[in-house]
Amino acid sequence: ARILVADLAEAGLVAIHQPASGGESGNQPDVTLLERVLSGLRKL
């Protein structure tokens, strides 16, 4: 998945943003965001 995303980013098809540091959830991923990404992938 990392290679695919890196290739998409290199082609300018996706934008990669670093998570804000010191957030309320610490180093845990945002579950809502992950669910939205999964939903989008399923629609492909």
FENDA-V315676 format. One record per residue. RES is the residue in one letter. SS is DSSP state (helix for helix, strand for strand, loop for the rest). PHI is phi in radians with two decimals (none if undefined). D_CENTER is the distance of its C-alpha to the mean C-alpha in Angstrom with 2 decimals. Layout:
res: {RES/RES}
ss: {SS/SS}
phi: {PHI/PHI}
d_center: {D_CENTER/D_CENTER}
This chain:
res: {A/R/I/L/V/A/D/L/A/E/A/G/L/V/A/I/H/Q/P/A/S/G/G/E/S/G/N/Q/P/D/V/T/L/L/E/R/V/L/S/G/L/R/K/L}
ss: {loop/helix/helix/helix/helix/helix/helix/helix/helix/helix/loop/loop/loop/loop/loop/loop/loop/loop/loop/loop/loop/loop/loop/loop/loop/loop/loop/loop/loop/loop/helix/helix/helix/helix/helix/helix/helix/helix/helix/helix/helix/helix/helix/loop}
phi: {none/-1.11/-1.16/-1.07/-1.14/-1.09/-1.13/-1.13/-1.16/-1.10/-1.42/1.39/-1.60/-2.42/-1.96/-1.93/-2.08/-1.36/-1.14/-1.14/-1.44/1.28/-1.20/-1.09/-1.52/1.18/-1.68/-1.38/-1.21/-1.31/-1.08/-1.08/-1.11/-1.08/-1.16/-1.17/-1.12/-1.07/-1.08/-1.11/-1.14/-1.17/-1.35/-1.21}
d_center: {10.56/10.15/13.11/12.05/8.90/11.36/13.99/12.21/11.49/15.11/16.37/14.92/13.18/9.65/9.09/7.21/8.00/9.25/9.48/13.04/15.47/17.98/16.29/18.15/15.99/16.51/14.20/13.07/9.54/9.72/11.06/11.20/7.57/7.22/10.40/9.53/6.93/9.80/12.32/11.20/11.31/14.65/15.98/15.79}
